[in-house]
Each structure stands twice: as structure tokens, then as C-alpha cells.
Amino acid sequence: MTIGVIALIAACLAGLVPSRAAADSCTDTALHHAIPVSGEVSRDRQYAADIGFGWTFLLAPAPHGWDINVLDAGGYNLALATLPLHGNTNPRFLYGWHFRNAANTGPNEGDVNAPQHERRFMLNDPRGGAFRDTGLGWLRITDFGLADLEPGEQARMVYLQFNACIIVPKTDEERARELDATSPVYIDEEMELIRTCGLDLAYRPEAWVLPRMLNGDFDADGAHDFAVPIVRDVDGQHGIAICRAGTWTSIHGIDDAPPGSDLAPDYFNQVEAWRIGPRDAVAHYVGDARLPEGPGDALTLERIEKSAYSLYWNGAAFRSHHHYTLVEP
């Protein structure tokens, strides 16, 4: 038994390789990243996709179709761990003759022992690579075309349409960071940061929406900005405090709506999700005018599948943008 196979068995026993049910969904879990890939390729072309971690998902042309490769940052093919290691029926090989009978006179009805529309492959670096280098992947063929269909020939796959998924373990650091993001408890350092920026004692940080703090750069000055959900002590009104450069705090949602806005304080009591990111990356909804252009980040507040607003800095003050409303508040 090779060292690579032993490593894979150990990884499965340790829970580093997910269950089949978890893998099939191609969604992240607490323990794994799941990266979906889909596309099509034809003739002698290759298909390549950046899947993160410095890795590349590659369908490389072969004499009878394509080979599945998952290349690490150094170009090593992690999918070489897939069994069997010898022969032409490895699940990584997407060859036309796999789908034809032995005489090449019709479809494969079982006389050719080869994998069919669903391919599963292992990822491992037997050279002693990183923890992340033990995972798995699958590829489902949704359509294909064949050539060389004359009896006695070996059929070639000349067109392929597919869905695929790459599943790799999260590092201990990633898991700890994600667990922390789900906690509503502010640590002492965060409380000090919030108060130092000038949050009045009439308000208290309270994670009525998660994560409990978002980081960004609203005015594109290169300094660290953050937003934190707050509650007014006197009446429990929800709001958001935005701190710019550790110095200036602005309060939103407590009293009046921003000038020219219908973002009323009551909306903050109904927000279910929030996120921060570049303005040009904010989702554009049907019938929605885009956010005004600008270099800074935007903070989007949402009642999921009901309504959404974004707060952004216009160079002098924060303004709001109404994205959509599907139901009355």
C-alpha cells in the first residue's frame, strides 16, 4: 500500500474527507470548502478554472477525450491519487470509448468495464504537502459528443458539458475564524476599539445581526473602517455605528433617515442580514438603479427576499440607496 493511499485512509478516518451526502451537495460545511465548477469544452481545447488556494481545475486534451487534473500552485496534479493508478479506466479519464461497447457498434451496456457519467476522484499530495491537500472531487457529464464510431475503432469524446465540485478541508485557523464570526459576544479588544472611536454611552454594541462586526473602507482613504450593530439603551431601538479610521463615529437608524432617503429607523429593527464590500460588487436587482459610482465600500442591509438598502459615503456624508422592496414593511 502506497504512502498516498495510507494518507487518504487516515484522512477519511479523521473526518477530513466529507461523507458522500455532504460532498454531493457541493456546499460549504463547517469542516470543508466546496468549490463548484461547470462548463463545456470541445475538440482539442483545454478547460481551466481558478478554484482558489492557488489551484487550477484543468481538463487536459487526451487522445480519446480529456483528463481531469487539479493542479496545486506548483503545478503538481493532486488528482493523481485517484485509483486505479494503472490502466485507462481511471475515473479521471473522460474517454469516448468508455461509453461504447467493445466492438464500438453501440452504447456500452456493461461489456466495457469503465466509469460512466459520474466520476469521483481523490486529491492528495504524497510528497508531504499541506493539510489542505487531502480532499476529493466529482464530475458529472451532462452532455457529450463522440467521433470515430466505426466498428473496431476506439471512440473519441469531442464535446463535453459538465458540472463538477472540488471539496477540501478547512484549516484549523479558518474553522476558528468562522466559529468566531457566528458568536454574538464582543471581546474586550473589540469593545475598546468601539468605545475609543467615540460611541456614546447612550448606546451599547449588541449583535442583533451577525457577524457582530464588519470591516471595510467606506471613504477609500486606506484606513481601517468598521460597522457594528448597536442598541439605544433608553428604548431598545436598533441602529448601526460606523467608525472611520478609528476616529469618527456616525450613528444610523436611531432617529431620522438620511437626507432624501426613505430608510426609516424602523427598518433597522427588521434587518435580517448585512454585508460590506466594493460598490461595484453590490448585487444589482431587477428595476434597481445602480449605486452611485465611487471608490469606497458600501454597507448593504437586507430583509431577506423582502427589501434591501445600502449605506455609502459620498465624500461628505453617508447616504442611502434603496435597492428593492418585494413586500410592504
C-alpha positions in Angstrom: 0.0 0.0 0.0 1.5 3.4 -1.0 2.0 6.3 1.4 -0.6 8.3 -0.6 -3.3 5.6 -0.1 -2.4 5.3 3.6 -2.8 9.1 3.9 -6.2 9.1 2.2 -7.4 6.3 4.5 -6.2 8.2 7.5 -7.8 11.4 6.3 -11.2 9.6 5.9 -10.9 8.1 9.4 -10.1 11.6 10.8 -13.1 13.1 9.1 -11.0 15.3 6.7 -12.8 13.8 3.7 -16.6 14.5 3.9 -19.4 12.0 3.6 -20.8 11.3 0.2 -24.0 13.1 1.1 -22.1 16.2 2.2 -19.9 16.1 -0.9 -22.9 15.7 -3.3 -24.5 19.0 -2.2 -21.3 21.0 -3.2 -21.9 23.5 -0.4 -19.5 24.5 2.3 -19.8 22.8 5.6 -18.2 23.6 9.0 -15.3 21.4 8.0 -14.9 21.7 4.3 -14.8 24.1 1.4 -16.9 23.1 -1.7 -16.0 24.8 -5.0 -18.4 24.3 -7.9 -17.1 24.3 -11.4 -19.2 23.9 -14.6 -18.6 24.4 -18.3 -18.0 22.8 -21.6 -15.1 22.0 -23.9 -14.7 20.7 -27.4 -12.1 19.2 -29.8 -8.5 19.6 -28.7 -9.2 22.6 -26.4 -8.5 22.6 -22.7 -10.7 23.9 -19.9 -9.1 25.7 -17.0 -10.6 27.3 -13.9 -9.1 29.0 -10.9 -10.7 27.4 -7.9 -8.8 29.2 -5.1 -5.9 28.3 -2.9 -3.6 28.8 -5.9 -5.2 25.7 -7.5 -6.4 25.1 -11.1 -9.1 22.7 -12.2 -7.9 21.6 -15.7 -9.4 19.3 -18.3 -6.4 18.5 -20.5 -6.9 17.1 -24.0 -6.0 13.4 -24.4 -6.1 11.1 -27.5 -9.7 9.9 -26.7 -11.1 12.8 -24.7 -9.9 14.7 -21.6 -8.0 14.0 -18.4 -9.2 15.6 -15.1 -6.4 17.5 -13.3 -6.4 19.5 -10.1 -3.0 21.4 -10.1 -1.6 23.0 -7.0 0.3 26.3 -7.0 3.5 24.4 -8.1 1.8 22.6 -10.9 1.5 19.2 -9.2 -1.6 17.2 -10.1 -3.3 16.3 -6.8 -5.8 14.1 -8.6 -3.1 11.6 -9.4 -4.0 9.9 -6.1 -7.2 8.5 -7.7 -7.4 4.8 -8.0 -6.7 2.6 -10.0 -3.2 4.0 -10.6 -2.8 2.0 -13.8 -4.9 1.3 -16.9 -7.2 3.5 -18.9 -10.4 3.3 -16.8 -9.4 5.7 -14.0 -12.3 8.0 -13.2 -10.1 10.9 -14.2 -10.1 9.8 -17.8 -13.1 11.1 -19.8 -12.7 8.9 -22.9 -15.2 8.3 -25.6 -14.7 4.6 -25.8 -15.9 4.3 -22.1 -19.4 4.9 -23.5 -19.3 2.4 -26.3 -19.4 -1.4 -26.4 -16.3 -3.5 -27.0 -17.0 -3.7 -30.8 -17.8 0.0 -31.0 -21.1 -0.7 -32.6 -23.4 0.8 -29.9 -23.6 2.1 -26.4 -21.7 0.5 -23.6 -24.2 -1.9 -22.0 -21.7 -3.3 -19.5 -19.2 -5.2 -21.6 -16.7 -2.4 -21.3 -15.8 -2.0 -17.6 -15.3 1.7 -17.5 -16.8 4.6 -15.4 -19.8 6.4 -16.9 -21.4 9.8 -16.4 -20.3 10.4 -12.8 -16.6 10.5 -11.9 -15.2 10.7 -8.4 -11.5 11.4 -7.8 -9.3 11.9 -4.8 -6.9 14.7 -4.1 -3.6 14.1 -2.2 0.0 15.2 -2.3 2.1 12.1 -1.4 5.2 14.4 -1.2 4.0 15.5 2.3 2.1 18.5 1.2 -0.1 20.8 3.2 -3.1 19.6 5.3 -5.4 21.1 2.6 -4.0 18.7 0.0 -6.3 15.8 1.1 -9.8 16.1 -0.4 -12.0 14.8 -3.2 -13.9 15.9 -6.2 -16.6 14.8 -8.5 -17.6 15.5 -12.1 -20.9 14.7 -13.7 -21.1 14.6 -17.5 -24.3 16.3 -18.6 -23.8 16.1 -22.4 -21.1 14.7 -24.7 -20.4 14.1 -28.3 -18.3 11.2 -29.9 -16.4 10.6 -33.0 -14.7 7.6 -34.6 -17.8 5.4 -34.2 -16.8 2.8 -36.9 -16.7 -0.8 -35.7 -13.3 -1.7 -34.5 -12.2 1.9 -33.8 -11.9 3.5 -30.4 -14.4 6.3 -30.0 -13.2 9.7 -29.1 -15.0 12.2 -27.0 -15.0 15.5 -28.9 -17.5 17.5 -26.9 -18.1 17.6 -23.1 -20.5 19.5 -20.9 -20.2 19.0 -17.2 -20.8 20.0 -13.6 -18.0 19.4 -11.0 -17.2 20.1 -7.4 -13.9 20.2 -5.5 -14.1 19.5 -1.8 -11.1 20.4 0.5 -10.7 20.6 4.3 -10.7 23.9 6.1 -7.7 24.7 8.1 -7.9 25.0 11.9 -7.5 28.7 11.5 -10.4 29.0 9.0 -12.6 26.9 11.2 -11.8 29.0 14.3 -12.4 32.3 12.4 -15.8 31.1 11.1 -16.8 29.9 14.5 -15.9 33.3 15.9 -17.9 35.1 13.2 -21.1 33.3 14.5 -20.5 34.4 18.1 -22.6 37.4 19.3 -20.1 38.1 22.1 -17.7 41.1 21.8 -14.3 40.5 23.2 -12.6 43.2 25.3 -10.4 44.4 22.4 -13.4 45.0 20.2 -15.3 46.9 23.0 -12.2 49.1 23.5 -12.0 49.7 19.8 -15.7 50.7 19.5 -15.6 53.0 22.5 -12.3 54.6 21.6 -13.8 55.6 18.2 -16.4 57.6 20.1 -19.5 55.6 20.6 -21.7 57.4 23.1 -22.5 55.6 26.3 -26.2 56.0 25.4 -25.7 53.1 23.0 -24.4 49.6 23.6 -22.9 47.2 21.0 -25.3 44.3 20.5 -25.1 41.7 17.8 -28.8 41.7 16.7 -27.4 40.8 13.2 -24.3 38.6 12.5 -21.5 38.8 12.1 -21.1 41.1 15.1 -18.7 43.5 13.3 -17.9 44.2 9.6 -14.6 45.7 8.4 -14.1 47.8 5.3 -13.1 51.2 3.9 -16.1 53.4 3.3 -14.2 56.5 2.1 -11.3 54.8 0.3 -8.6 56.5 2.3 -6.8 53.3 3.0 -7.6 53.4 6.7 -9.5 50.7 8.6 -13.2 51.4 9.0 -15.8 49.1 10.7 -19.5 48.9 11.4 -21.1 47.4 14.5 -24.8 46.9 15.4 -25.9 48.9 18.4 -29.0 49.4 20.6 -30.1 52.6 22.3 -30.4 51.9 26.0 -33.4 54.1 26.7 -35.8 52.4 24.3 -34.1 49.4 22.6 -34.0 51.0 19.2 -31.7 49.2 16.8 -29.0 51.1 14.9 -25.6 50.8 13.3 -22.4 52.7 14.3 -19.8 53.2 11.6 -16.3 54.1 12.7 -14.0 55.6 10.1 -10.2 55.5 10.7 -10.6 54.8 14.4 -11.7 58.4 14.9 -15.1 59.4 13.6 -18.3 57.5 14.6 -21.6 58.1 12.8 -24.9 56.6 14.0 -27.5 55.3 11.6 -31.1 54.1 12.2 -31.7 55.8 15.6 -33.5 59.0 14.7 -34.0 60.5 11.3 -33.5 58.9 7.8 -30.6 60.2 5.8 -31.5 63.3 3.6 -33.5 62.2 0.6 -33.9 58.7 1.9 -36.8 56.5 2.9 -34.6 54.4 5.1 -36.6 54.9 8.3 -35.4 53.9 11.8 -38.0 51.1 12.0 -36.2 49.3 9.1 -33.2 48.7 11.4 -35.4 46.8 13.8 -36.2 44.4 10.9 -32.8 43.8 9.3 -32.0 40.1 9.0 -28.6 40.2 7.2 -25.9 42.6 6.4 -22.6 42.7 4.4 -19.9 45.1 3.3 -18.0 45.2 0.0 -17.0 47.3 -3.0 -19.8 49.3 -4.5 -19.4 47.7 -7.9 -19.8 44.3 -6.4 -23.2 45.0 -4.7 -25.9 42.9 -6.3 -27.9 44.7 -9.0 -31.6 43.9 -8.5 -34.3 44.0 -11.3 -35.6 47.5 -11.7 -32.9 48.9 -9.4 -30.8 51.9 -10.4 -27.1 51.1 -9.6 -25.4 52.6 -6.6 -23.6 55.9 -7.4 -20.1 55.3 -8.6 -17.4 55.8 -6.0 -14.2 54.1 -4.7 -15.5 53.3 -1.2 -17.2 50.3 0.2 -21.0 50.0 0.7 -22.9 48.5 3.6 -25.9 46.6 2.5 -28.8 45.9 4.9 -31.4 43.3 3.9 -34.7 41.8 5.0 -34.1 38.6 3.1 -36.1 38.3 -0.1 -38.2 41.3 1.1 -36.1 44.5 0.8 -32.6 45.9 0.8 -30.8 49.2 1.2 -27.1 50.2 1.1 -25.3 52.9 3.0 -22.3 54.6 1.2 -20.0 57.6 1.7 -20.4 60.4 -0.9 -17.3 62.3 0.1 -19.0 64.4 2.7 -21.6 62.3 4.4 -23.3 58.9 4.4 -26.2 58.4 2.0 -28.6 55.5 1.5 -29.7 53.7 -1.7 -33.0 51.7 -1.9 -32.4 48.5 -3.9 -35.8 46.8 -3.8 -38.9 46.1 -1.8 -41.0 43.0 -2.6 -43.4 43.3 0.3 -44.5 46.2 2.4 -42.6 46.5 5.7 
